[in-house]
Amino acid sequence: MRQHWGMMQTCPKCGFVQPEDKYCANCGLDIESFKPAPTPFFKRIFGNTAVQIGIVVLIVIAVTIAILLSQKSQVERRLHSNFSQVPIVVKSPGDETNKATRLNRESQNSRFGVRAPSPTTKPSQYEKLKMNRTRHRKIGDIAPEKMLIGFYEMSRASIMEMATEGQVLSATPQSRSMTLPLSHPFLDWREKHPNSRPLGSVINESLHQGRPINLDFTRPLPPNSGTNEIGATFSLNPIKVNAQEIELGLELAFNMRNHSGNSLITNEVNSTFTFSPKSTLVLSGYFPHERVFRQDLMSFSGTPLAILASPDFINSVTDLVIVIKTK
């Protein structure tokens, strides 16, 4: 092995320092024939100091441009919001001529009694509210055109409690009439009074002043029965109908055979009620609490007379309730 003590060398592989020689005394590398691997391209590029300085400069420029663009957009939005509230009027050379022509036309129209059409403008929020109030006031000034009538079986205790919620028009030991502040009585009646039982469907009739609404719940009887027919009739006579007040006459005729079938149970009612169309009229206690001939009840299911088969009604625990609503 050759050794040259004059100069020192470093092994390119392990970094061992030794006098110049062909082989490394530490790792045995052939130093004279060793060729180091080339440095990767990206490592040479990004390891260059000039390139690193250039990248930093580009980043600073990009950040500066982004800040300037952001400030520019904010300024433009602020200017747009300020100037959008200021009406811009652009006058053309023919505006003065058009104005003179329009004034001349208006003077001619006024001379001959012709009214020029006003420009279409959108109403303000206050004007819309005023229009809505006027429209609702006009609707409220219209007299009702329909009458809804419903029949229910209801406990007397509930009827007494219900009377405290409204205004009692009349009260006797047998009957009672009242008005309740119910806008939609047939929708929330069962919710307010779940123990009540409907007796048939709600009847919807047209309402006209002076034209009676006749409800016939009668059935004919065979000859030699003592009477021609049994049942009940209701005649509702709208004496006065307007947007503020309704005066309603009621005529009721009740005619049923007693439990043995050898005599008749009768009752007649002739009353008049005055109430507001915005309220609901409630009547109760117009059927007598007596047992009737059982065979006669078979033909009255689904009618108000079905209540006559109820033991609670016979024992005066419940009563017939008539609900009347106009709209």
C-alpha positions as CSV (number, residue, x, y, z in Angstrom):
1,M,0.0,0.0,0.0
2,R,1.2,3.4,-0.9
3,Q,1.3,6.1,1.7
4,H,2.0,9.8,1.1
5,W,2.5,11.6,4.3
6,G,2.8,15.0,2.8
7,M,-1.0,15.6,2.2
8,M,-4.2,14.5,4.0
9,Q,-7.4,13.4,2.3
10,T,-11.0,12.7,3.5
11,C,-12.8,9.6,2.5
12,P,-15.8,10.6,0.3
13,K,-17.9,7.7,1.8
14,C,-17.3,7.6,5.5
15,G,-15.4,10.9,6.0
16,F,-12.3,9.3,7.6
17,V,-9.2,11.6,7.4
18,Q,-6.0,10.0,6.4
19,P,-2.8,10.7,4.4
20,E,-3.3,10.5,0.6
21,D,-3.8,6.9,-0.4
22,K,-5.7,4.8,-3.0
23,Y,-7.9,3.0,-0.4
24,C,-9.6,4.3,2.7
25,A,-8.0,2.8,5.8
26,N,-11.4,2.9,7.6
27,C,-14.0,1.5,5.1
28,G,-11.7,0.2,2.3
29,L,-13.2,2.4,-0.5
30,D,-11.2,2.8,-3.6
31,I,-10.8,6.6,-3.4
32,E,-9.1,7.1,-6.7
33,S,-11.8,5.3,-8.8
34,F,-14.8,6.4,-6.7
35,K,-17.3,8.6,-8.5
36,P,-20.0,10.2,-6.3
37,A,-23.7,10.0,-7.3
38,P,-25.0,13.1,-9.1
39,T,-27.1,15.5,-7.0
40,P,-30.8,15.4,-7.9
41,F,-32.0,18.2,-10.2
42,F,-34.6,19.7,-7.8
43,K,-32.1,19.6,-4.9
44,R,-29.6,21.5,-7.0
45,I,-32.2,24.0,-8.1
46,F,-33.8,24.7,-4.6
47,G,-30.4,24.5,-2.9
48,N,-29.3,27.5,-4.9
49,T,-29.3,30.6,-2.8
50,A,-30.4,32.8,-5.8
51,V,-33.4,30.6,-6.4
52,Q,-34.4,30.7,-2.8
53,I,-34.3,34.5,-2.7
54,G,-36.4,34.6,-5.9
55,I,-39.1,32.4,-4.4
56,V,-39.3,34.6,-1.3
57,V,-39.6,37.7,-3.5
58,L,-42.5,36.1,-5.5
59,I,-44.4,35.1,-2.3
60,V,-44.1,38.7,-1.0
61,I,-45.4,40.1,-4.3
62,A,-48.3,37.6,-4.4
63,V,-49.4,38.5,-0.9
64,T,-49.2,42.2,-1.6
65,I,-51.4,41.8,-4.8
66,A,-54.0,39.8,-2.8
67,I,-54.2,42.5,-0.1
68,L,-54.6,45.3,-2.7
69,L,-57.4,43.4,-4.6
70,S,-59.3,42.7,-1.4
71,Q,-59.1,46.4,-0.4
72,K,-60.2,47.4,-3.9
73,S,-63.3,45.1,-3.7
74,Q,-64.3,46.5,-0.3
75,V,-64.0,50.1,-1.6
76,E,-66.1,49.3,-4.7
77,R,-68.9,47.7,-2.6
78,R,-68.9,50.6,-0.2
79,L,-69.1,53.1,-3.1
80,H,-71.9,51.1,-4.7
81,S,-74.0,51.0,-1.5
82,N,-73.6,54.7,-1.1
83,F,-74.4,55.7,-4.7
84,S,-77.2,53.2,-5.2
85,Q,-79.4,55.3,-2.9
86,V,-78.9,58.4,-4.9
87,P,-81.2,58.6,-8.0
88,I,-79.3,59.5,-11.1
89,V,-81.3,61.6,-13.6
90,V,-79.9,61.8,-17.1
91,K,-81.5,64.4,-19.3
92,S,-81.5,64.1,-23.0
93,P,-81.7,67.0,-25.4
94,G,-85.4,66.2,-26.1
95,D,-86.5,66.2,-22.5
96,E,-87.5,69.9,-22.5
97,T,-89.5,69.4,-25.7
98,N,-91.2,66.3,-24.3
99,K,-92.1,68.2,-21.1
100,A,-93.6,71.0,-23.1
101,T,-95.6,68.5,-25.2
102,R,-96.8,66.7,-22.1
103,L,-98.0,69.9,-20.4
104,N,-99.8,71.0,-23.6
105,R,-101.5,67.6,-23.7
106,E,-102.6,67.8,-20.1
107,S,-104.0,71.3,-20.6
108,Q,-106.0,70.0,-23.5
109,N,-107.3,67.0,-21.6
110,S,-108.4,69.2,-18.7
111,R,-110.2,71.5,-21.1
112,F,-112.2,68.7,-22.6
113,G,-112.7,66.8,-19.2
114,V,-110.3,64.0,-20.1
115,R,-108.2,62.7,-17.2
116,A,-104.7,61.5,-18.1
117,P,-103.7,58.1,-16.7
118,S,-101.6,58.5,-13.6
119,P,-98.2,56.7,-13.6
120,T,-98.1,53.3,-12.0
121,T,-96.3,53.3,-8.7
122,K,-95.8,50.6,-6.1
123,P,-97.7,51.4,-2.8
124,S,-95.6,52.0,0.3
125,Q,-95.8,49.7,3.3
126,Y,-98.1,52.1,5.1
127,E,-100.4,52.2,2.0
128,K,-100.5,48.4,1.8
129,L,-101.5,48.2,5.5
130,K,-104.2,50.8,4.9
131,M,-105.5,49.0,1.9
132,N,-105.6,45.7,3.8
133,R,-107.5,47.3,6.7
134,T,-110.0,48.8,4.2
135,R,-110.4,45.5,2.5
136,H,-111.0,43.7,5.8
137,R,-113.4,46.4,6.9
138,K,-115.4,45.9,3.7
139,I,-115.5,42.2,4.3
140,G,-116.6,42.7,7.9
141,D,-119.4,45.0,6.6
142,I,-120.9,42.2,4.4
143,A,-124.0,40.5,5.8
144,P,-123.6,36.7,6.4
145,E,-124.9,34.5,3.6
146,K,-124.8,31.0,5.2
147,M,-126.2,29.4,8.4
148,L,-124.6,26.3,9.9
149,I,-126.7,24.3,12.4
150,G,-125.4,21.4,14.5
151,F,-127.1,19.2,17.2
152,Y,-125.3,17.7,20.2
153,E,-126.0,15.8,23.3
154,M,-124.1,17.5,26.2
155,S,-124.2,17.2,30.0
156,R,-126.1,19.9,31.9
157,A,-123.0,20.6,34.0
158,S,-121.0,21.4,30.9
159,I,-123.8,23.6,29.6
160,M,-123.8,25.6,32.9
161,E,-120.0,25.9,32.7
162,M,-120.2,27.0,29.1
163,A,-122.6,29.7,30.0
164,T,-119.9,31.4,32.1
165,E,-117.7,31.8,28.9
166,G,-120.3,33.8,26.9
167,Q,-123.4,35.9,27.3
168,V,-126.6,34.4,28.5
169,L,-129.6,35.7,26.5
170,S,-132.4,33.8,28.4
171,A,-132.6,31.1,31.1
172,T,-135.5,29.1,32.5
173,P,-135.6,25.9,34.5
174,Q,-136.1,24.0,31.2
175,S,-134.2,25.9,28.5
176,R,-131.3,28.2,28.1
177,S,-129.9,30.4,25.3
178,M,-126.5,32.1,25.1
179,T,-123.9,33.4,22.7
180,L,-120.3,32.3,22.7
181,P,-117.2,34.0,21.1
182,L,-116.5,31.0,18.8
183,S,-115.4,31.8,15.2
184,H,-115.2,28.1,14.1
185,P,-117.4,26.2,16.6
186,F,-117.8,23.0,14.6
187,L,-114.0,22.6,14.3
188,D,-113.0,23.0,17.9
189,W,-116.3,22.0,19.6
190,R,-115.2,18.4,20.2
191,E,-111.8,19.6,21.4
192,K,-113.4,21.9,23.9
193,H,-116.2,19.5,24.8
194,P,-114.9,15.9,24.2
195,N,-117.9,14.4,26.2
196,S,-120.5,15.9,23.8
197,R,-122.0,13.6,21.2
198,P,-123.0,14.9,17.7
199,L,-126.5,14.0,16.6
200,G,-126.2,13.9,12.9
201,S,-124.1,16.0,10.5
202,V,-123.8,19.8,10.5
203,I,-126.5,21.4,8.3
204,N,-125.5,24.1,5.9
205,E,-128.3,26.4,4.6
206,S,-128.4,29.6,2.7
207,L,-129.3,32.7,4.8
208,H,-131.7,35.3,3.5
209,Q,-133.7,37.8,5.5
210,G,-137.4,36.9,5.7
211,R,-136.9,33.4,4.2
212,P,-137.4,30.7,6.9
213,I,-135.1,27.6,7.1
214,N,-137.3,24.6,7.8
215,L,-135.8,21.4,9.3
216,D,-138.2,18.5,9.2
217,F,-137.4,15.4,11.4
218,T,-140.8,13.7,11.2
219,R,-142.0,10.2,10.2
220,P,-145.6,9.2,9.2
221,L,-147.5,6.7,11.3
222,P,-149.9,4.0,10.1
223,P,-153.7,4.8,10.3
224,N,-155.4,4.4,13.7
225,S,-152.2,5.4,15.6
226,G,-153.7,8.4,17.2
227,T,-151.7,10.9,15.1
228,N,-150.6,11.2,11.5
229,E,-146.9,11.7,12.2
230,I,-144.3,11.8,15.0
231,G,-141.0,13.7,15.3
232,A,-140.0,17.3,15.5
233,T,-139.8,20.3,13.2
234,F,-137.6,23.4,13.5
235,S,-138.4,26.6,11.7
236,L,-135.6,29.2,11.8
237,N,-136.8,32.6,10.5
238,P,-134.1,35.3,9.8
239,I,-136.1,38.4,10.8
240,K,-133.1,40.7,10.4
241,V,-129.8,40.0,8.7
242,N,-126.9,42.5,8.4
243,A,-123.2,42.8,9.2
244,Q,-123.8,44.0,12.8
245,E,-126.9,42.1,14.0
246,I,-129.0,39.0,13.4
247,E,-132.5,38.6,14.7
248,L,-133.6,35.0,14.5
249,G,-137.0,33.5,15.3
250,L,-137.4,29.9,16.3
251,E,-140.5,27.8,16.1
252,L,-140.3,24.2,17.4
253,A,-143.0,21.5,17.3
254,F,-142.3,18.3,19.2
255,N,-144.7,15.3,18.9
256,M,-143.8,11.8,20.1
257,R,-145.7,8.8,21.6
258,N,-145.0,8.0,25.2
259,H,-143.3,4.7,26.3
260,S,-146.5,2.7,26.2
261,G,-147.6,4.2,22.9
262,N,-151.1,5.1,24.0
263,S,-150.6,8.9,24.4
264,L,-148.6,11.8,23.0
265,I,-145.8,13.9,24.4
266,T,-145.9,17.4,22.8
267,N,-143.9,20.6,23.2
268,E,-144.0,23.9,21.3
269,V,-141.4,26.7,21.4
270,N,-141.7,30.1,19.8
271,S,-138.8,32.4,20.7
272,T,-136.7,35.2,19.1
273,F,-133.0,35.7,19.6
274,T,-130.7,38.7,18.7
275,F,-127.0,38.2,18.4
276,S,-123.9,39.3,16.5
277,P,-122.8,37.4,13.4
278,K,-119.3,37.2,14.9
279,S,-120.6,35.1,17.8
280,T,-122.2,31.6,18.0
281,L,-125.8,31.1,19.2
282,V,-126.2,28.1,21.5
283,L,-129.7,26.8,22.6
284,S,-130.5,24.0,25.0
285,G,-133.4,22.3,26.7
286,Y,-136.1,22.2,24.1
287,F,-136.9,18.4,24.2
288,P,-138.9,17.0,27.2
289,H,-137.0,14.5,29.3
290,E,-139.6,11.7,29.0
291,R,-139.5,8.1,27.8
292,V,-140.9,7.6,24.4
293,F,-142.2,4.6,22.5
294,R,-139.1,2.5,21.7
295,Q,-140.3,1.3,18.3
296,D,-140.7,4.9,17.2
297,L,-137.0,5.6,17.8
298,M,-135.8,3.1,15.3
299,S,-136.4,5.5,12.4
300,F,-134.7,8.6,14.0
301,S,-131.1,7.5,14.2
302,G,-128.7,10.2,12.9
303,T,-131.2,12.9,13.8
304,P,-131.6,15.1,16.9
305,L,-134.4,12.8,18.1
306,A,-131.8,10.0,18.6
307,I,-131.1,11.7,22.0
308,L,-134.5,10.4,23.2
309,A,-132.9,6.9,23.4
310,S,-130.1,8.1,25.7
311,P,-130.5,7.0,29.4
312,D,-128.6,10.1,30.5
313,F,-131.1,12.3,28.7
314,I,-134.1,10.5,30.2
315,N,-132.6,11.0,33.6
316,S,-132.0,14.7,32.9
317,V,-128.2,14.3,33.1
318,T,-127.7,15.5,29.5
319,D,-129.6,17.8,27.2
320,L,-130.1,18.7,23.6
321,V,-127.8,21.5,22.4
322,I,-128.4,23.4,19.2
323,V,-125.4,25.3,17.8
324,I,-126.1,28.0,15.2
325,K,-123.3,29.9,13.4
326,T,-123.6,32.4,10.5
327,K,-120.9,33.2,8.0
